[in-house]
Amino acid sequence: MKKRIVLGITGASGSILAWKFIKAAEGNEIHLIISKNSDQVINYEMGKTSADFEKLATYSYDDHDLAARVSSGSFIFDAMVVMPCSMNTLAKIAGGISDSLITRAASVCLKERRRLILVPREMPLSEIALENMLRLTRSGAIIAPSMPAFYTLPKSVDDMADFVVSRILDLSGLENTLIRRWKEDQ
């Protein structure tokens, strides 16, 4: 069944995760918001532009357009993923600051009790960041740091990214075949 997903991309490292997610979610309705700060990271890490990501999305929005339909509680969607999620964006969401379309849509997720998945890529974590994550978890968000697993015996960065993205797809309710599933006889 086709799902409606809002994907926010912020200026943290990890553009490959968002790229793999949007490609793996093909066939679903993807509403893409890319922050201004992510443009530079996307270019540096992948040699791509926001336009490359926008081509893969069903809809894309300017992060400054606070009147876009994804900013309204009346716009129904299955999940919102912010990947990668900068600590700045995470802190704003935790503090209820809705000064961009990404933070406004995330705020709507929390108030409407919809699935909000934040994928921070940062280490080490300060006490403030940990408290913000705890506050968001208590408010209903899912904090899913981009931590690869090694029991899958990854052979490349792509393998490690596939593991993280497969977990986010699972949390979003999207089917995927990016990784081999655990079986009882393993």
Residue pairs with C-beta under 8 A, 6 or more apart in sequence:
2 27
2 28
2 29
3 25
3 28
3 29
3 78
3 79
3 172
3 173
3 174
4 28
4 29
4 31
4 76
4 77
4 78
5 25
5 28
5 29
5 30
5 31
5 77
5 78
5 79
5 80
5 81
5 172
5 174
6 31
6 33
6 70
6 77
6 79
6 80
6 81
6 105
7 18
7 21
7 22
7 25
7 30
7 31
7 32
7 33
7 57
7 80
7 81
7 82
7 83
8 33
8 34
8 35
8 80
8 81
8 82
8 83
8 85
8 89
8 101
8 102
8 105
8 106
9 15
9 18
9 32
9 33
9 34
9 35
9 38
9 42
9 53
9 82
9 83
9 84
10 35
10 37
10 38
10 82
10 84
10 85
10 86
10 88
10 89
10 102
11 35
11 36
11 37
11 38
11 40
11 41
11 86
11 88
12 41
12 84
12 85
12 86
12 87
12 89
12 120
12 121
12 122
13 41
13 45
13 84
13 121
14 45
14 83
14 84
14 119
14 121
14 146
15 38
15 41
15 42
15 45
15 46
15 48
15 84
16 45
16 46
16 157
16 158
16 161
17 83
17 84
17 119
17 121
17 146
17 161
17 164
17 165
17 168
18 53
18 83
18 84
19 46
19 48
19 53
20 161
20 162
20 165
20 178
21 81
21 83
21 165
21 168
21 169
22 30
22 32
22 53
22 56
22 57
23 56
24 165
24 166
24 169
24 174
24 176
24 178
25 169
25 172
25 174
26 56
28 58
28 174
29 58
29 59
30 56
30 57
30 58
30 59
31 57
31 58
31 59
31 60
31 61
31 70
31 77
32 53
32 54
32 57
32 59
32 60
32 61
33 60
33 61
33 63
33 68
33 70
33 101
33 102
33 105
34 42
34 50
34 53
34 54
34 60
34 63
35 63
35 86
35 89
35 100
35 102
36 63
37 86
38 50
39 49
39 50
42 48
42 49
42 50
42 52
42 53
43 49
53 60
54 60
61 68
61 70
61 101
62 68
62 101
63 100
63 101
63 102
64 100
64 101
65 71
65 101
66 98
66 100
66 101
66 104
68 101
69 75
70 77
70 101
70 105
70 108
71 101
71 104
71 105
71 108
72 108
73 108
73 111
73 112
75 108
77 114
78 114
78 115
78 172
78 173
79 114
79 115
79 116
79 117
79 171
79 172
79 173
80 105
80 106
80 109
80 114
80 115
80 116
80 117
81 117
81 119
81 168
81 172
82 89
82 90
82 93
82 102
82 106
82 116
82 117
82 118
82 119
83 117
83 118
83 119
83 146
83 168
84 119
84 120
84 121
84 146
85 118
85 119
85 120
85 121
86 120
86 122
87 120
87 122
87 129
87 132
89 102
89 103
89 106
90 118
90 120
90 129
90 132
90 133
90 136
91 128
91 129
91 132
92 98
92 99
92 100
92 103
93 103
93 106
93 107
93 110
93 118
93 136
93 141
94 132
94 133
94 135
94 136
94 139
95 132
96 107
97 103
98 104
98 107
106 116
106 118
106 141
108 114
109 115
109 116
109 140
109 141
110 116
110 139
110 140
110 141
113 140
115 142
115 171
115 172
115 173
116 136
116 140
116 141
116 142
117 141
117 142
117 144
117 168
117 171
117 172
118 133
118 136
118 141
118 142
118 143
118 144
119 144
119 145
119 146
119 164
119 168
120 129
120 133
120 143
120 145
120 146
121 145
121 146
122 129
125 133
133 143
136 143
137 143
142 171
144 167
144 168
144 171
146 164
147 164
148 154
148 160
148 161
148 163
148 164
149 163
152 159
152 163
152 179
152 180
154 160
154 163
162 178
162 179
163 178
163 179
165 176
165 178
166 176
166 178
166 179
169 175
169 176
169 178
170 176
